[in-house]
Amino acid sequence: MHAEIDFTAGVPSPGDLDVAWIHGSESAKHNTDPDIQVHACDEHTFILRQNMAVNYEAPFMFLLFGNARAVLIDTGATASADFFPLRRVVDGLMDTWLAAHPRDGYGLLVLHTHPHGDHVAGDAQFAGRANTVLVDAFRDTAWEFFGFAGPGSSGGSRDSDSLQDGSGGEAVPPARVDLGGRVLECWPSPGHHDAAVTFYDPYTGFLLTGDTVYPGRIYIQDWPAFVRTIDRLIGFCSTRPVTYVLGCHIEMSREPGVDYPIFTTYQPDEPPLQMTVEQLREIRRGIDKAGGRPGRHVFPGFILCLEGE
C-alpha cells in the first residue's frame, strides 16, 4: 500500500517562489533558455513557463500533484511537441514524482483557465495518453465537467450571473476537483472570457486566475461580468487563506505603469508573477476609477483594457 500524503495538515504554504523566470533574450534566434522552464514550489507543486523565443506570450502553466492524480492547468501557446515539448516535460515530472511516491493507476487531469489559444495549444499532445482526462476548455464542455451546468438556459448551463450570485445574493458554492486528498475549489469567472475559470488550491493557498488577474494588460470582454468576478474573488479572499494570486502572464515592467508592448520577446525587468490580495483590491479600486469607459486604463501594477461597444 502506498503512503498517503496529507495535503490538509497545517496552514497553506506557497513554498519557494524565489525564482528568476526566463524572460527572453535580445536575439530570439540566439536564445539558449529551455523551451519550458520548470520551477518546483515544493515537491508536489510545479510552475512551468514557456520560452518567449518559442512564443512571445510566454504563458505560465501549473502542475499540481495529489494522491490519486495530478492536474495540469493550461497547455501553453504552441501545438508542436518539437518546439514545445510539454507532454515530455510533464511525463518526466510525473515519472520523478511517482518514483518518490509509488502508486498504481496514477492519473492526469488536464484543465484550463479559459480557451484562448495561448492556453490550449498543447492539448493535442495529451490526446490518447493513458490514465488521462483532457477536458476541453470551451464553456459547454468545461462547465459541464465542473458541475456548473443546470437548468435555465440553452445547452443546460446557467448564465454567469446566476452562477456568481444565487438567490438572496449569495455566490454559488465553488465546484470541487479532488486530486486525492488535495481538493481544488473552482468557479466560473467571466469577464475576460465567458468560459473563464478560477482555481483555489488550499494546500499552497494559490488563487489561480488565468488572464482575469495578472501583472499585465487585463483585457476585458464583458465589463459587468468582470466587476462581479473581481468582487467575488475579493470576497473569497476574505474568507480563505490566500497566499498569492497567480495569473498566466507577466507583461508589466518594474517601472510603475509601464508595460512591455505586445510581441515583445525580451523582458529583462519583469516584476514577480505572484500578486497579493491587496493588489487584487487595487484592481477593484482601478475598476471604480475606470468607470466602465472603453480604452486603456493604466495603473502602477496592471492595465485595464476595456473593449469598446
VEXGUBA-648207 format. One record per residue (C-alpha): residue number from 1; x, y, z. Coordinates in Angstrom, 2 decimals. Each point is the difference from the previous one (the first is absolute). Layout:
<atoms>
ATOM resi      xx      yy      zz
ATOM  NUM       X       Y       Z
...
</atoms>
This chain:
<atoms>
ATOM resi      xx      yy      zz
ATOM    1    0.00    0.00    0.00
ATOM    2    1.41    3.39   -0.96
ATOM    3    0.36    2.71    2.61
ATOM    4   -2.69    2.68   -0.09
ATOM    5    1.21    3.60    0.06
ATOM    6   -1.91    2.29    2.36
ATOM    7   -0.85    3.12   -2.00
ATOM    8   -2.25    1.43    2.72
ATOM    9    2.32    0.26    2.99
ATOM   10    1.30    3.40    1.00
ATOM   11   -0.59    3.38   -1.56
ATOM   12    0.37    0.60   -3.75
ATOM   13    3.59    0.57   -1.09
ATOM   14    1.01    1.38   -3.40
ATOM   15    3.37   -1.72    0.20
ATOM   16    2.87    1.53   -1.92
ATOM   17   -0.89    2.82   -2.40
ATOM   18    3.44    1.55   -0.01
ATOM   19    0.64   -0.71   -3.67
ATOM   20    1.59    1.82   -2.93
ATOM   21   -2.39   -0.72   -2.83
ATOM   22    1.33   -0.36   -3.51
ATOM   23   -0.97    3.25   -1.72
ATOM   24    1.30   -0.25   -3.54
ATOM   25    3.16    1.45   -1.49
ATOM   26    0.97    2.91   -2.21
ATOM   27    0.41   -2.42   -2.90
ATOM   28   -2.70   -2.65   -0.05
ATOM   29    2.03   -1.86   -2.63
ATOM   30    2.84   -0.45    2.46
ATOM   31   -2.15   -0.75    3.04
ATOM   32    1.42   -2.86    2.07
ATOM   33   -2.71   -0.30    2.66
ATOM   34   -1.92   -3.28    0.27
ATOM   35   -3.21   -0.25   -2.01
ATOM   36   -1.82   -0.37    3.32
ATOM   37    1.31    1.18    3.36
ATOM   38   -1.03   -2.17    2.95
ATOM   39   -0.05    1.39    3.52
ATOM   40   -0.83   -2.12    3.04
ATOM   41   -1.82    2.02    2.66
ATOM   42    0.07   -3.20    2.06
ATOM   43    0.24   -3.70   -0.84
ATOM   44   -3.69   -0.13   -0.96
ATOM   45   -0.43    3.38   -1.76
ATOM   46    1.62    1.15   -3.23
ATOM   47   -0.27    3.16   -2.09
ATOM   48    1.03   -0.18   -3.65
ATOM   49    0.73    2.88   -2.35
ATOM   50    0.23   -0.11   -3.78
ATOM   51    3.05    1.56   -1.64
ATOM   52   -0.64    3.39   -1.64
ATOM   53    2.15   -1.06   -2.94
ATOM   54   -2.55   -2.73   -0.68
ATOM   55   -3.00    2.28    0.51
ATOM   56    0.01    3.61    1.18
ATOM   57   -2.99   -0.61    2.29
ATOM   58    2.26   -2.08    2.29
ATOM   59   -2.96   -1.36    1.98
ATOM   60    0.29   -1.71    3.36
ATOM   61   -1.49   -3.43    0.72
ATOM   62   -0.53   -1.80    3.28
ATOM   63    0.54   -3.68    0.88
ATOM   64   -1.39   -1.08    3.37
ATOM   65    0.31   -3.51    1.46
ATOM   66   -2.53   -1.77    2.20
ATOM   67   -0.12   -3.55    1.32
ATOM   68   -2.06   -1.39   -2.89
ATOM   69    0.83    2.27   -2.93
ATOM   70    1.70    3.18   -1.08
ATOM   71   -1.60    2.95   -1.74
ATOM   72    1.59    2.09   -2.74
ATOM   73   -1.67    3.39   -0.27
ATOM   74    0.43    1.44   -3.54
ATOM   75    2.12   -1.38   -2.82
ATOM   76    1.82    3.02   -1.42
ATOM   77    0.15    1.86   -3.28
ATOM   78    1.64   -2.44   -2.43
ATOM   79   -1.38   -3.25   -1.39
ATOM   80    3.20   -1.55   -1.32
ATOM   81    1.67   -2.43    2.40
ATOM   82    3.26    0.57   -1.88
ATOM   83    0.08    3.70    0.93
ATOM   84   -1.99   -0.27    3.22
ATOM   85    0.42   -3.45    1.61
ATOM   86   -2.61    0.43    2.72
ATOM   87   -1.07   -3.64    0.07
ATOM   88    3.60   -1.17    0.36
ATOM   89    0.68    2.46    2.82
ATOM   90   -3.19   -0.90    1.87
ATOM   91    0.63   -3.72   -0.45
ATOM   92    3.50    0.45    1.39
ATOM   93   -1.25    1.88    3.04
ATOM   94   -2.64   -2.63    0.62
ATOM   95    2.51   -2.84   -0.34
ATOM   96    2.29    1.68    2.53
ATOM   97   -2.87    0.64    2.40
ATOM   98   -1.25   -3.57   -0.28
ATOM   99    3.50   -1.35    0.63
ATOM  100   -0.05    1.85    3.33
ATOM  101   -3.66   -0.78    0.72
ATOM  102   -0.75   -3.34   -1.70
ATOM  103   -3.61   -0.92   -0.70
ATOM  104   -1.95   -1.79   -2.70
ATOM  105   -2.44    1.47   -2.48
ATOM  106    1.08    3.60    0.56
ATOM  107   -1.94    2.37   -2.23
ATOM  108    0.37    3.37   -1.67
ATOM  109   -2.77    2.57   -0.35
ATOM  110    0.45    2.83   -2.51
ATOM  111   -2.07    3.12    0.71
ATOM  112    0.11    3.63   -1.14
ATOM  113   -0.54    3.52    1.26
ATOM  114   -1.73    0.93   -3.30
ATOM  115    0.06   -1.01   -3.67
ATOM  116    2.18    2.68   -1.59
ATOM  117    2.62   -1.51   -2.31
ATOM  118    3.00    0.77    2.20
ATOM  119   -1.51   -2.17    2.75
ATOM  120   -1.20   -3.04   -1.96
ATOM  121    2.42   -0.44   -2.91
ATOM  122    1.76   -3.00    1.53
ATOM  123   -3.19   -1.99    0.65
ATOM  124    0.55   -2.42   -2.87
ATOM  125    3.26   -1.19    1.57
ATOM  126   -2.08   -1.65    2.74
ATOM  127   -2.64   -1.57   -2.23
ATOM  128    0.12   -3.76    0.41
ATOM  129    2.33    0.12    3.00
ATOM  130   -0.75   -2.89    2.38
ATOM  131   -1.81    0.78    3.27
ATOM  132   -0.66    3.55   -1.21
ATOM  133   -3.14    2.11   -0.04
ATOM  134    0.29    2.97   -2.37
ATOM  135   -2.84    2.47    0.49
ATOM  136   -0.67    2.37   -2.89
ATOM  137    0.26    3.62    1.12
ATOM  138   -3.13    1.32   -1.69
ATOM  139   -2.91    0.91    2.18
ATOM  140   -2.45   -2.81   -0.73
ATOM  141    2.55   -2.76    0.57
ATOM  142    1.95    1.57    2.85
ATOM  143   -3.01    1.22    1.95
ATOM  144   -1.66   -3.39   -0.28
ATOM  145    3.14   -1.63    1.41
ATOM  146    0.14    2.41    2.93
ATOM  147   -3.68   -0.43    0.69
ATOM  148   -0.90    3.57   -0.91
ATOM  149   -2.78   -1.40   -2.21
ATOM  150   -3.60    0.32    1.04
ATOM  151   -3.45    0.87   -1.28
ATOM  152   -0.87    3.47   -1.16
ATOM  153    1.82    0.74   -3.25
ATOM  154    0.78   -1.48   -3.39
ATOM  155    2.32   -2.98    0.07
ATOM  156   -0.92   -0.80    3.58
ATOM  157    2.43    2.52    1.56
ATOM  158   -1.05    2.80    2.26
ATOM  159    1.05    3.52   -0.95
ATOM  160    3.05    1.51    1.67
ATOM  161   -2.07    2.37    2.15
ATOM  162   -1.91   -2.83    1.66
ATOM  163    3.22   -1.93    0.47
ATOM  164    1.75    2.87    1.75
ATOM  165   -2.99    1.20    2.00
ATOM  166   -2.69   -2.40    1.03
ATOM  167   -3.34    0.81    1.51
ATOM  168    0.36    2.39    2.91
ATOM  169    3.18    1.46   -1.48
ATOM  170    2.22   -2.84    1.22
ATOM  171    2.72   -1.39   -2.26
ATOM  172   -0.48   -3.51   -1.29
ATOM  173    2.39   -2.34    1.87
ATOM  174    3.17   -0.89   -1.90
ATOM  175    0.32   -3.33   -1.74
ATOM  176    2.52   -2.43    1.47
ATOM  177    2.64   -1.92   -1.94
ATOM  178    1.51   -2.74    2.16
ATOM  179    3.52   -1.07   -0.95
ATOM  180    0.06   -2.45    2.88
ATOM  181    0.10    1.87    3.30
ATOM  182    0.91    3.24   -1.79
ATOM  183   -3.31    1.59   -0.89
ATOM  184   -0.11    3.04   -2.27
ATOM  185   -2.90    2.42    0.10
ATOM  186   -1.08    1.40   -3.36
ATOM  187   -2.59    2.49   -1.18
ATOM  188   -0.99    1.85   -3.18
ATOM  189    1.68    3.38   -0.41
ATOM  190   -1.30    1.70   -3.15
ATOM  191    1.16    3.43   -1.06
ATOM  192    3.19   -0.67   -1.93
ATOM  193   -1.71   -2.98   -1.66
ATOM  194   -3.46   -1.40    0.61
ATOM  195    1.44   -3.47    0.70
ATOM  196    2.71    1.13    2.43
ATOM  197    0.55   -2.01    3.18
ATOM  198    1.88    0.84    3.22
ATOM  199    1.69   -2.70    2.09
ATOM  200    0.88    0.06    3.70
ATOM  201    2.48   -2.49    1.45
ATOM  202   -0.35   -0.23    3.81
ATOM  203    3.37   -1.78    0.30
ATOM  204    2.06    2.94   -1.29
ATOM  205   -2.57    2.74    0.41
ATOM  206    0.38    0.85   -3.70
ATOM  207   -2.86    1.73   -1.77
ATOM  208    0.50   -0.81   -3.69
ATOM  209   -1.71    2.68   -2.06
ATOM  210    1.10   -0.59   -3.59
ATOM  211   -0.31    3.23   -1.97
ATOM  212   -2.56    1.51    2.37
ATOM  213    2.69    1.39    2.33
ATOM  214    3.72    0.19   -0.73
ATOM  215    2.75    2.65   -0.16
ATOM  216   -0.74    1.21   -3.49
ATOM  217   -2.69    1.12   -2.41
ATOM  218   -3.28   -1.37    1.27
ATOM  219   -2.25   -0.22   -3.05
ATOM  220   -3.66    0.28    0.95
ATOM  221   -2.64   -1.36   -2.34
ATOM  222   -3.00    0.45    2.30
ATOM  223    0.34    2.85    2.49
ATOM  224   -2.95   -0.77    2.33
ATOM  225    1.02   -3.66    0.18
ATOM  226    3.61    0.97    0.69
ATOM  227   -1.03    2.27    2.87
ATOM  228   -2.09   -2.79    1.52
ATOM  229    2.87   -2.44   -0.37
ATOM  230    2.48    2.31    1.75
ATOM  231   -2.50    0.60    2.79
ATOM  232   -0.41   -3.73    0.43
ATOM  233    3.76   -0.57    0.08
ATOM  234    0.41    2.67    2.67
ATOM  235   -2.87   -1.47    1.97
ATOM  236    1.57   -3.45   -0.20
ATOM  237    3.34    1.34    1.22
ATOM  238   -1.71    1.45    3.05
ATOM  239   -1.14   -3.46    1.06
ATOM  240    2.91   -2.25   -1.01
ATOM  241    3.79    0.16    0.45
ATOM  242    1.29    1.13   -3.39
ATOM  243    3.79    0.26   -0.09
ATOM  244    0.35    1.32   -3.56
ATOM  245   -2.01    0.79   -3.08
ATOM  246    1.63   -1.64   -3.03
ATOM  247   -0.97    0.84   -3.55
ATOM  248    1.43   -1.38   -3.23
ATOM  249    2.13    2.84   -1.39
ATOM  250    2.41    2.79    0.94
ATOM  251   -0.27    3.08   -2.23
ATOM  252    0.86    2.86    2.36
ATOM  253    3.49    1.29    0.70
ATOM  254    1.19    0.96    3.47
ATOM  255   -0.54    3.65   -0.91
ATOM  256   -3.49    0.88    1.25
ATOM  257   -2.55    0.21   -2.79
ATOM  258    2.41   -1.07   -2.75
ATOM  259   -0.71   -3.21   -1.89
ATOM  260    1.96   -1.89   -2.62
ATOM  261   -1.71    0.44   -3.40
ATOM  262   -1.78   -2.92   -1.61
ATOM  263    2.30   -2.34   -1.98
ATOM  264    2.92    0.84    2.33
ATOM  265    2.41   -2.94    0.31
ATOM  266    2.42    1.50    2.51
ATOM  267   -1.21    1.18    3.41
ATOM  268    3.05    0.42    2.23
ATOM  269   -1.72    2.15    2.63
ATOM  270   -3.06   -2.08    0.86
ATOM  271   -1.75    0.20    3.37
ATOM  272   -0.83   -3.28    1.77
ATOM  273   -2.81   -2.17   -1.32
ATOM  274   -1.63   -0.24    3.41
ATOM  275   -2.36    2.75    1.09
ATOM  276   -1.49    0.66    3.42
ATOM  277   -3.57    0.25    1.17
ATOM  278    0.61    3.71    0.52
ATOM  279    0.89    0.30   -3.69
ATOM  280   -3.31   -1.67   -0.76
ATOM  281   -1.66    2.75    2.01
ATOM  282    2.00    2.54   -2.03
ATOM  283   -1.59   -1.44   -3.12
ATOM  284   -3.40    0.58    1.60
ATOM  285    0.92    3.61    0.68
ATOM  286    1.19    0.25   -3.58
ATOM  287   -3.39   -1.25   -1.14
ATOM  288   -1.65    2.90    1.83
ATOM  289    2.37    2.48   -1.63
ATOM  290   -0.45   -1.46   -3.48
ATOM  291   -3.76    0.17    0.41
ATOM  292   -0.71   -2.33   -2.89
ATOM  293    1.39    2.39   -2.60
ATOM  294    1.50   -1.76   -3.05
ATOM  295    3.73    0.40   -0.45
ATOM  296    3.27   -0.61    1.79
ATOM  297    0.03    0.88    3.70
ATOM  298    3.55   -0.03    1.39
ATOM  299    0.82   -0.74    3.63
ATOM  300    3.37   -0.71    1.66
ATOM  301   -0.16   -3.80   -0.10
ATOM  302   -2.55   -0.75   -2.70
ATOM  303   -1.93    1.50   -2.90
ATOM  304   -3.74   -0.41   -0.50
ATOM  305   -0.78   -0.28   -3.71
ATOM  306   -3.72    0.33   -0.59
ATOM  307   -1.35   -0.79   -3.44
ATOM  308   -2.35    2.54   -1.60
ATOM  309   -3.56   -0.75   -0.96
</atoms>
